[in-house]
Structures are given as C-alpha cells and as structure tokens.
Amino acid sequence: MKILIADDDVVSRLVLTGVLQKFGHEVVATVDGAEAWEVMQRPDAPRMAVLDWVMPGLAGVEVCRRIRGLQSDQPPYIIILTSMGEKADIVTGLDAGADDYLAKPFDPGELHARVDVGRRMIEMQARLIEARDALAYEAMHDSLTGTLNRRAFAEVLTRELSRDGRHHQGLALGICDVDEFKRVNDTYGHQVGDEALCGLVRHLENNLRGHDVLGRIGGDEFMMLTEHHRREDVGLVYERARAAVAHTPMPTSAGNVSITISIGVSIRGAEETADQLFATADLALYRAKDAGRNRVCLAAEPTPPSAPSEPEQPAAPLVGENAPAVGAKPPAADGNPPA
C-alpha cells in the first residue's frame, strides 16, 4: 500500500520510512505540512497518511482538516503522530478528521499494528463501494441484455426532454419489436431466444450513434432515443438499425437464427411529454406491424409499403447462413414471392 509520511524531523522520518518499507509498503516521504497537502491533492494520492502534529508551514492537524474537506468516495486513512499526551489534544486531532493517533516516540510494532488496522479499513471500504456500484448498476440495467431497463430509460428520457426544451436539439423515440419472436422461443426454446435478443442488442448498439440511448421495455421490445438536427435524418438512423438486423443472422447455441424487427418512431413536437411521445411511437409500431412487419414507420408520415432494398428470402430452415428472417413473409406454395 502507498503511504504518505509527513515529518520534519529527519531521524523520525527515516525510521518511519524504514519500518513501513520493511512491512512491504510503498512510502512517499514529505518534510512539512505544505508538501504533504500538495501530495494528497493529486489523483494518485496515497490511501493512507501518517502526519506529524507539529510541522512548519501547516501542522498535521490542519493538513488533516483540509484532506477531509476534499470530495472523495474513498477518503484516506489518517494517523496523527503526536508527543502531546493530554486527552484534549488527542480529541482535537480526532475531531479534525484523524482516524487514529500514535504517541511519539513510537514503538515499531505498534506502528505496524495501527497501519494494518488502517489497511483493513481501506480494503473494507473499497469492497463496500464495489458492492454499492454493483447494486446501482443492477438497478439501472436489464439483467439479460445489459441495456438500460425501463425505469432507467424513463429517467434518461425525462432528462433529455428537459434539455431539449432549453436547447431544441431535436429528439425522436423509437419502439422496436422483434417480429413473431414467439416462433423463435417455440422452435428452439427460451435460452436460444435470449441469445438472439442479446445478439439483437449488439446489432442495435453497433448501428446507433454514441449519444443515442438504448433500453429494454421488456420481453422482445426495446426503446431507442436519438438526437437529430434535421427531421429528414430521423428515419435513416432507424432504417440503418432495421436493415442491419434483417441482413445479419444472430449467432446462438442452436446456430444462426435470422430475425427481423419493426420500429415505430415518434419525433418530438413542441412541449410533448414523455408519455405522449411513447404513446405516439407505440401507435406507429402497430402501423408497422399491420403493414407487414420488418419496416420503420414514422408517426404522422405514410406507412412504407415494404422494407426498402430487402432481398427475397428463400424457403429454408431458420438455422444457418441462409436462414429466412423470423417475421418475414414466407413464399407462396408455387414458389413465387408473396404479393
């Protein structure tokens, strides 16, 4: 562990350094409080500090106060070295933010023991922060696909709508649904269906831009929040995502499974709320489904007659490189494509 030592006495500083290095610690030695304060403000500051109480420039207690004023999830563990034996002095040091104190002249064994207590406290604190961050991630993300869950997406949507009201950057909400996804689950089982959904998310993320947001509503439905400068560009973003999914089978443990998606898109109007935006995109999704699936439908615009530039799908099993997309219309009995 990296430990800072601040002591203006040369002999005391050398003894501290030697003892701590003997027990395997990395030591950063400083000669006064001002230098110690400068070191503790660095991004790579030591996680523990041993500060002498009486030093030129800044006293150890004052350095301690300043360190405690820094904003940090992992504040350093501070031990004050003092030759003052009065209880009131010790209380003053602890009130200033010190975690422990050690009387001078110190015993090397006691120094090691107190430093070891500090090390355990630092490690426990790191584990608590790691657990907190893991719980926060789980609360905000879908456990299967790793995308934002519905609650987290709603928070992002509310925030972005507020920002759009101030800056008018232009927002669009897309609701994406896998066409006839039940066929995948019924044919291969839910595990393969889950693998296909994870593959779908990868395709969507690869074809969205860095500032776009993807979330899962539930089941096989996803939400996409995109920013645009020109309304005519909105359809291109969602069409690119749709085409990427339609042309690339999803790798699963049962082989490559082809799927298609339908997307309903709502472009935000003035003062439109999150609920209104969602409802409009949902209606556009139903229009896309009713029109034959595998297409992008923008609210308040004519429903596209078919997915543009979509190759004819051969009659083949669902698995394999030539697998027809689940949700795409199958050819007629005479082998001709459907009307």
Contacts in CASP RR format, 6 or more apart in sequence:
PFRMAT RR
TARGET T0000
AUTHOR 0000-0000-0000
METHOD contacts of the structure
MODEL  1
MKILIADDDVVSRLVLTGVLQKFGHEVVATVDGAEAWEVMQRPDAPRMAV
LDWVMPGLAGVEVCRRIRGLQSDQPPYIIILTSMGEKADIVTGLDAGADD
YLAKPFDPGELHARVDVGRRMIEMQARLIEARDALAYEAMHDSLTGTLNR
RAFAEVLTRELSRDGRHHQGLALGICDVDEFKRVNDTYGHQVGDEALCGL
VRHLENNLRGHDVLGRIGGDEFMMLTEHHRREDVGLVYERARAAVAHTPM
PTSAGNVSITISIGVSIRGAEETADQLFATADLALYRAKDAGRNRVCLAA
EPTPPSAPSEPEQPAAPLVGENAPAVGAKPPAADGNPPA
1 25 0 8 1.000
1 26 0 8 1.000
1 46 0 8 1.000
1 47 0 8 1.000
1 48 0 8 1.000
1 119 0 8 1.000
1 122 0 8 1.000
2 25 0 8 1.000
2 26 0 8 1.000
2 27 0 8 1.000
2 28 0 8 1.000
2 46 0 8 1.000
2 47 0 8 1.000
2 48 0 8 1.000
3 20 0 8 1.000
3 25 0 8 1.000
3 26 0 8 1.000
3 27 0 8 1.000
3 28 0 8 1.000
3 46 0 8 1.000
3 47 0 8 1.000
3 48 0 8 1.000
3 49 0 8 1.000
3 50 0 8 1.000
3 115 0 8 1.000
4 27 0 8 1.000
4 28 0 8 1.000
4 29 0 8 1.000
4 30 0 8 1.000
4 36 0 8 1.000
4 39 0 8 1.000
4 40 0 8 1.000
4 45 0 8 1.000
4 46 0 8 1.000
4 48 0 8 1.000
4 49 0 8 1.000
4 50 0 8 1.000
4 51 0 8 1.000
4 76 0 8 1.000
5 13 0 8 1.000
5 16 0 8 1.000
5 17 0 8 1.000
5 20 0 8 1.000
5 27 0 8 1.000
5 28 0 8 1.000
5 29 0 8 1.000
5 30 0 8 1.000
5 49 0 8 1.000
5 50 0 8 1.000
6 30 0 8 1.000
6 31 0 8 1.000
6 32 0 8 1.000
6 33 0 8 1.000
6 35 0 8 1.000
6 36 0 8 1.000
6 49 0 8 1.000
6 50 0 8 1.000
6 51 0 8 1.000
6 52 0 8 1.000
6 55 0 8 1.000
6 60 0 8 1.000
6 63 0 8 1.000
7 13 0 8 1.000
7 16 0 8 1.000
7 29 0 8 1.000
7 31 0 8 1.000
7 50 0 8 1.000
7 52 0 8 1.000
7 55 0 8 1.000
7 81 0 8 1.000
8 31 0 8 1.000
8 32 0 8 1.000
8 52 0 8 1.000
8 54 0 8 1.000
8 55 0 8 1.000
8 56 0 8 1.000
9 52 0 8 1.000
12 52 0 8 1.000
12 81 0 8 1.000
12 104 0 8 1.000
13 29 0 8 1.000
13 31 0 8 1.000
15 108 0 8 1.000
16 27 0 8 1.000
16 29 0 8 1.000
16 50 0 8 1.000
16 111 0 8 1.000
17 27 0 8 1.000
17 29 0 8 1.000
18 27 0 8 1.000
19 108 0 8 1.000
19 109 0 8 1.000
19 111 0 8 1.000
19 112 0 8 1.000
20 27 0 8 1.000
20 50 0 8 1.000
20 111 0 8 1.000
20 115 0 8 1.000
21 27 0 8 1.000
23 112 0 8 1.000
23 115 0 8 1.000
25 115 0 8 1.000
28 39 0 8 1.000
28 46 0 8 1.000
30 36 0 8 1.000
30 39 0 8 1.000
32 55 0 8 1.000
32 56 0 8 1.000
32 57 0 8 1.000
32 58 0 8 1.000
33 51 0 8 1.000
33 55 0 8 1.000
33 56 0 8 1.000
33 57 0 8 1.000
33 58 0 8 1.000
33 59 0 8 1.000
33 60 0 8 1.000
33 62 0 8 1.000
33 63 0 8 1.000
34 57 0 8 1.000
34 58 0 8 1.000
36 49 0 8 1.000
36 51 0 8 1.000
36 55 0 8 1.000
36 58 0 8 1.000
36 60 0 8 1.000
36 63 0 8 1.000
37 58 0 8 1.000
37 63 0 8 1.000
37 66 0 8 1.000
37 67 0 8 1.000
39 45 0 8 1.000
39 46 0 8 1.000
40 46 0 8 1.000
40 49 0 8 1.000
40 63 0 8 1.000
40 66 0 8 1.000
40 67 0 8 1.000
40 70 0 8 1.000
40 76 0 8 1.000
41 70 0 8 1.000
45 76 0 8 1.000
46 76 0 8 1.000
47 74 0 8 1.000
47 76 0 8 1.000
47 77 0 8 1.000
47 122 0 8 1.000
48 76 0 8 1.000
48 77 0 8 1.000
48 78 0 8 1.000
48 79 0 8 1.000
48 115 0 8 1.000
48 118 0 8 1.000
48 119 0 8 1.000
48 122 0 8 1.000
49 63 0 8 1.000
49 67 0 8 1.000
49 76 0 8 1.000
49 77 0 8 1.000
49 78 0 8 1.000
49 79 0 8 1.000
50 79 0 8 1.000
50 81 0 8 1.000
50 102 0 8 1.000
50 115 0 8 1.000
51 60 0 8 1.000
51 63 0 8 1.000
51 64 0 8 1.000
51 78 0 8 1.000
51 79 0 8 1.000
51 80 0 8 1.000
51 81 0 8 1.000
51 98 0 8 1.000
52 60 0 8 1.000
52 81 0 8 1.000
52 82 0 8 1.000
52 104 0 8 1.000
53 59 0 8 1.000
53 60 0 8 1.000
53 61 0 8 1.000
53 80 0 8 1.000
53 81 0 8 1.000
53 82 0 8 1.000
53 83 0 8 1.000
53 84 0 8 1.000
53 89 0 8 1.000
53 93 0 8 1.000
54 60 0 8 1.000
54 82 0 8 1.000
54 83 0 8 1.000
58 66 0 8 1.000
60 80 0 8 1.000
61 80 0 8 1.000
61 92 0 8 1.000
61 93 0 8 1.000
61 96 0 8 1.000
61 98 0 8 1.000
62 96 0 8 1.000
64 78 0 8 1.000
64 80 0 8 1.000
64 93 0 8 1.000
64 96 0 8 1.000
64 97 0 8 1.000
64 98 0 8 1.000
65 96 0 8 1.000
65 97 0 8 1.000
67 75 0 8 1.000
67 76 0 8 1.000
67 78 0 8 1.000
68 75 0 8 1.000
68 96 0 8 1.000
68 97 0 8 1.000
73 129 0 8 1.000
74 122 0 8 1.000
74 125 0 8 1.000
74 126 0 8 1.000
74 129 0 8 1.000
77 99 0 8 1.000
77 100 0 8 1.000
77 118 0 8 1.000
77 119 0 8 1.000
77 121 0 8 1.000
77 122 0 8 1.000
78 97 0 8 1.000
78 98 0 8 1.000
78 99 0 8 1.000
78 100 0 8 1.000
79 98 0 8 1.000
79 99 0 8 1.000
79 100 0 8 1.000
79 101 0 8 1.000
79 102 0 8 1.000
79 114 0 8 1.000
79 115 0 8 1.000
79 118 0 8 1.000
80 93 0 8 1.000
80 96 0 8 1.000
80 98 0 8 1.000
80 100 0 8 1.000
80 101 0 8 1.000
80 102 0 8 1.000
81 101 0 8 1.000
81 102 0 8 1.000
81 104 0 8 1.000
81 106 0 8 1.000
82 89 0 8 1.000
82 90 0 8 1.000
82 93 0 8 1.000
82 101 0 8 1.000
82 102 0 8 1.000
82 103 0 8 1.000
82 104 0 8 1.000
83 103 0 8 1.000
83 104 0 8 1.000
84 90 0 8 1.000
85 103 0 8 1.000
90 101 0 8 1.000
93 101 0 8 1.000
94 101 0 8 1.000
99 118 0 8 1.000
99 121 0 8 1.000
100 114 0 8 1.000
100 117 0 8 1.000
100 118 0 8 1.000
102 110 0 8 1.000
102 111 0 8 1.000
102 114 0 8 1.000
139 151 0 8 1.000
139 152 0 8 1.000
140 148 0 8 1.000
140 149 0 8 1.000
140 151 0 8 1.000
140 152 0 8 1.000
141 147 0 8 1.000
141 148 0 8 1.000
141 149 0 8 1.000
141 152 0 8 1.000
142 148 0 8 1.000
142 149 0 8 1.000
142 215 0 8 1.000
142 216 0 8 1.000
142 218 0 8 1.000
144 194 0 8 1.000
144 197 0 8 1.000
144 198 0 8 1.000
144 216 0 8 1.000
145 197 0 8 1.000
145 198 0 8 1.000
145 201 0 8 1.000
145 216 0 8 1.000
146 201 0 8 1.000
147 201 0 8 1.000
147 214 0 8 1.000
147 215 0 8 1.000
147 216 0 8 1.000
147 222 0 8 1.000
148 156 0 8 1.000
148 213 0 8 1.000
148 214 0 8 1.000
148 215 0 8 1.000
148 216 0 8 1.000
149 215 0 8 1.000
149 216 0 8 1.000
150 215 0 8 1.000
150 216 0 8 1.000
150 217 0 8 1.000
150 218 0 8 1.000
150 223 0 8 1.000
152 215 0 8 1.000
153 213 0 8 1.000
153 215 0 8 1.000
153 216 0 8 1.000
153 223 0 8 1.000
153 225 0 8 1.000
154 274 0 8 1.000
156 213 0 8 1.000
156 225 0 8 1.000
157 173 0 8 1.000
157 225 0 8 1.000
157 274 0 8 1.000
157 277 0 8 1.000
158 274 0 8 1.000
160 171 0 8 1.000
160 213 0 8 1.000
160 225 0 8 1.000
160 227 0 8 1.000
161 171 0 8 1.000
161 268 0 8 1.000
161 273 0 8 1.000
161 274 0 8 1.000
161 277 0 8 1.000
163 169 0 8 1.000
164 170 0 8 1.000
164 171 0 8 1.000
164 268 0 8 1.000
169 227 0 8 1.000
169 229 0 8 1.000
170 227 0 8 1.000
170 228 0 8 1.000
170 229 0 8 1.000
170 267 0 8 1.000
170 268 0 8 1.000
171 225 0 8 1.000
171 226 0 8 1.000
171 227 0 8 1.000
171 228 0 8 1.000
171 267 0 8 1.000
171 268 0 8 1.000
171 277 0 8 1.000
172 225 0 8 1.000
172 226 0 8 1.000
172 227 0 8 1.000
172 228 0 8 1.000
172 234 0 8 1.000
172 237 0 8 1.000
172 265 0 8 1.000
172 266 0 8 1.000
172 267 0 8 1.000
172 268 0 8 1.000
173 223 0 8 1.000
173 224 0 8 1.000
173 225 0 8 1.000
173 226 0 8 1.000
173 265 0 8 1.000
173 266 0 8 1.000
173 268 0 8 1.000
173 277 0 8 1.000
173 278 0 8 1.000
173 281 0 8 1.000
174 223 0 8 1.000
174 224 0 8 1.000
174 225 0 8 1.000
174 226 0 8 1.000
174 238 0 8 1.000
174 263 0 8 1.000
174 264 0 8 1.000
174 265 0 8 1.000
174 266 0 8 1.000
174 281 0 8 1.000
174 285 0 8 1.000
175 217 0 8 1.000
175 221 0 8 1.000
175 222 0 8 1.000
175 223 0 8 1.000
175 224 0 8 1.000
175 263 0 8 1.000
175 264 0 8 1.000
175 265 0 8 1.000
175 278 0 8 1.000
175 281 0 8 1.000
175 282 0 8 1.000
175 284 0 8 1.000
175 285 0 8 1.000
176 204 0 8 1.000
176 221 0 8 1.000
176 222 0 8 1.000
176 223 0 8 1.000
176 224 0 8 1.000
176 241 0 8 1.000
176 261 0 8 1.000
176 262 0 8 1.000
176 263 0 8 1.000
176 264 0 8 1.000
176 285 0 8 1.000
177 220 0 8 1.000
177 221 0 8 1.000
177 222 0 8 1.000
177 261 0 8 1.000
177 262 0 8 1.000
177 263 0 8 1.000
177 285 0 8 1.000
177 289 0 8 1.000
178 184 0 8 1.000
178 196 0 8 1.000
178 197 0 8 1.000
178 200 0 8 1.000
178 220 0 8 1.000
178 221 0 8 1.000
178 259 0 8 1.000
178 260 0 8 1.000
178 261 0 8 1.000
178 326 0 8 1.000
179 259 0 8 1.000
179 260 0 8 1.000
179 261 0 8 1.000
179 262 0 8 1.000
179 289 0 8 1.000
179 293 0 8 1.000
179 294 0 8 1.000
179 325 0 8 1.000
179 326 0 8 1.000
179 327 0 8 1.000
179 328 0 8 1.000
180 293 0 8 1.000
180 326 0 8 1.000
180 327 0 8 1.000
181 193 0 8 1.000
181 196 0 8 1.000
181 219 0 8 1.000
181 220 0 8 1.000
181 259 0 8 1.000
181 326 0 8 1.000
183 318 0 8 1.000
183 326 0 8 1.000
183 327 0 8 1.000
184 192 0 8 1.000
184 193 0 8 1.000
184 196 0 8 1.000
184 257 0 8 1.000
184 259 0 8 1.000
184 318 0 8 1.000
184 326 0 8 1.000
185 192 0 8 1.000
185 193 0 8 1.000
187 318 0 8 1.000
188 252 0 8 1.000
188 254 0 8 1.000
188 257 0 8 1.000
188 318 0 8 1.000
191 253 0 8 1.000
192 252 0 8 1.000
192 253 0 8 1.000
192 254 0 8 1.000
192 257 0 8 1.000
193 252 0 8 1.000
193 257 0 8 1.000
195 250 0 8 1.000
195 251 0 8 1.000
195 252 0 8 1.000
195 253 0 8 1.000
196 250 0 8 1.000
196 252 0 8 1.000
196 257 0 8 1.000
196 259 0 8 1.000
197 219 0 8 1.000
197 220 0 8 1.000
199 250 0 8 1.000
199 251 0 8 1.000
200 222 0 8 1.000
200 245 0 8 1.000
200 250 0 8 1.000
200 259 0 8 1.000
200 261 0 8 1.000
201 214 0 8 1.000
201 216 0 8 1.000
201 222 0 8 1.000
203 241 0 8 1.000
203 244 0 8 1.000
203 245 0 8 1.000
203 248 0 8 1.000
203 250 0 8 1.000
204 214 0 8 1.000
204 222 0 8 1.000
204 224 0 8 1.000
204 241 0 8 1.000
204 244 0 8 1.000
204 245 0 8 1.000
205 214 0 8 1.000
206 244 0 8 1.000
207 240 0 8 1.000
207 241 0 8 1.000
207 244 0 8 1.000
208 214 0 8 1.000
208 224 0 8 1.000
208 226 0 8 1.000
208 237 0 8 1.000
208 241 0 8 1.000
209 226 0 8 1.000
209 237 0 8 1.000
211 227 0 8 1.000
212 224 0 8 1.000
212 225 0 8 1.000
212 226 0 8 1.000
212 227 0 8 1.000
212 237 0 8 1.000
213 224 0 8 1.000
213 225 0 8 1.000
213 226 0 8 1.000
214 222 0 8 1.000
214 223 0 8 1.000
214 224 0 8 1.000
215 222 0 8 1.000
215 223 0 8 1.000
215 224 0 8 1.000
216 222 0 8 1.000
216 223 0 8 1.000
217 223 0 8 1.000
224 238 0 8 1.000
224 241 0 8 1.000
224 263 0 8 1.000
226 234 0 8 1.000
226 237 0 8 1.000
226 238 0 8 1.000
228 234 0 8 1.000
228 237 0 8 1.000
228 267 0 8 1.000
231 267 0 8 1.000
234 265 0 8 1.000
234 267 0 8 1.000
234 298 0 8 1.000
235 265 0 8 1.000
235 296 0 8 1.000
235 298 0 8 1.000
238 263 0 8 1.000
238 264 0 8 1.000
238 265 0 8 1.000
238 296 0 8 1.000
239 296 0 8 1.000
239 308 0 8 1.000
241 261 0 8 1.000
241 263 0 8 1.000
242 260 0 8 1.000
242 261 0 8 1.000
242 262 0 8 1.000
242 263 0 8 1.000
242 294 0 8 1.000
242 295 0 8 1.000
242 296 0 8 1.000
242 307 0 8 1.000
243 307 0 8 1.000
243 309 0 8 1.000
245 259 0 8 1.000
245 260 0 8 1.000
245 261 0 8 1.000
246 258 0 8 1.000
246 260 0 8 1.000
246 261 0 8 1.000
246 294 0 8 1.000
246 307 0 8 1.000
246 310 0 8 1.000
246 325 0 8 1.000
246 328 0 8 1.000
247 311 0 8 1.000
249 256 0 8 1.000
249 257 0 8 1.000
249 258 0 8 1.000
249 320 0 8 1.000
249 321 0 8 1.000
249 323 0 8 1.000
250 256 0 8 1.000
250 257 0 8 1.000
250 258 0 8 1.000
250 259 0 8 1.000
254 319 0 8 1.000
255 319 0 8 1.000
255 320 0 8 1.000
256 319 0 8 1.000
256 320 0 8 1.000
256 321 0 8 1.000
256 323 0 8 1.000
257 318 0 8 1.000
257 319 0 8 1.000
257 323 0 8 1.000
257 326 0 8 1.000
258 318 0 8 1.000
258 323 0 8 1.000
258 324 0 8 1.000
258 325 0 8 1.000
258 326 0 8 1.000
259 325 0 8 1.000
259 326 0 8 1.000
259 327 0 8 1.000
260 293 0 8 1.000
260 294 0 8 1.000
260 307 0 8 1.000
260 325 0 8 1.000
260 326 0 8 1.000
260 327 0 8 1.000
260 328 0 8 1.000
261 294 0 8 1.000
262 285 0 8 1.000
262 288 0 8 1.000
262 289 0 8 1.000
262 292 0 8 1.000
262 293 0 8 1.000
262 294 0 8 1.000
262 295 0 8 1.000
262 296 0 8 1.000
262 297 0 8 1.000
263 285 0 8 1.000
263 288 0 8 1.000
263 295 0 8 1.000
263 296 0 8 1.000
263 297 0 8 1.000
264 281 0 8 1.000
264 282 0 8 1.000
264 284 0 8 1.000
264 285 0 8 1.000
264 287 0 8 1.000
264 288 0 8 1.000
264 296 0 8 1.000
264 297 0 8 1.000
264 298 0 8 1.000
264 299 0 8 1.000
265 281 0 8 1.000
265 284 0 8 1.000
265 296 0 8 1.000
265 297 0 8 1.000
265 298 0 8 1.000
265 299 0 8 1.000
266 277 0 8 1.000
266 278 0 8 1.000
266 280 0 8 1.000
266 281 0 8 1.000
266 284 0 8 1.000
266 298 0 8 1.000
266 299 0 8 1.000
267 298 0 8 1.000
267 299 0 8 1.000
267 300 0 8 1.000
268 277 0 8 1.000
272 280 0 8 1.000
280 299 0 8 1.000
281 299 0 8 1.000
283 299 0 8 1.000
284 297 0 8 1.000
284 298 0 8 1.000
284 299 0 8 1.000
285 297 0 8 1.000
287 297 0 8 1.000
287 303 0 8 1.000
288 295 0 8 1.000
288 296 0 8 1.000
288 297 0 8 1.000
288 303 0 8 1.000
291 297 0 8 1.000
291 303 0 8 1.000
291 304 0 8 1.000
291 305 0 8 1.000
292 329 0 8 1.000
293 327 0 8 1.000
293 328 0 8 1.000
294 307 0 8 1.000
294 310 0 8 1.000
294 325 0 8 1.000
294 327 0 8 1.000
294 328 0 8 1.000
295 303 0 8 1.000
295 304 0 8 1.000
295 306 0 8 1.000
295 307 0 8 1.000
296 304 0 8 1.000
297 303 0 8 1.000
297 304 0 8 1.000
310 328 0 8 1.000
312 331 0 8 1.000
312 337 0 8 1.000
313 324 0 8 1.000
313 325 0 8 1.000
313 328 0 8 1.000
313 330 0 8 1.000
313 331 0 8 1.000
314 322 0 8 1.000
314 324 0 8 1.000
314 331 0 8 1.000
315 324 0 8 1.000
315 330 0 8 1.000
315 331 0 8 1.000
315 335 0 8 1.000
316 322 0 8 1.000
316 323 0 8 1.000
316 324 0 8 1.000
317 323 0 8 1.000
318 324 0 8 1.000
318 326 0 8 1.000
324 330 0 8 1.000
329 338 0 8 1.000
330 338 0 8 1.000
331 337 0 8 1.000
331 338 0 8 1.000
332 338 0 8 1.000
END
